[in-house]
Amino acid sequence: MLATGNSGIPGHPRYDDCIADYLAGRYRPLLYTRAAIEAAAETRLVLASSGTPRATEPA
């Protein structure tokens, strides 16, 4: 766990969201399966080069 969150960007909602858990010695689950990751996802970022058609779902 990163005590200062996962974003690394000051002011981002995830910048310091792990401090309380870190100080209390709590852990967060590490998601391994695609289903678990998709169920916990808050957003999705898709990167595609311009002019290249992209599939709606990853292969």
Secondary structure, DSSP 8 states (H G I E B T S, - for coil): --TT-SS--TTSTTSSTTHHHHHHT-------SHHHHHHH-S-------TT----SS--
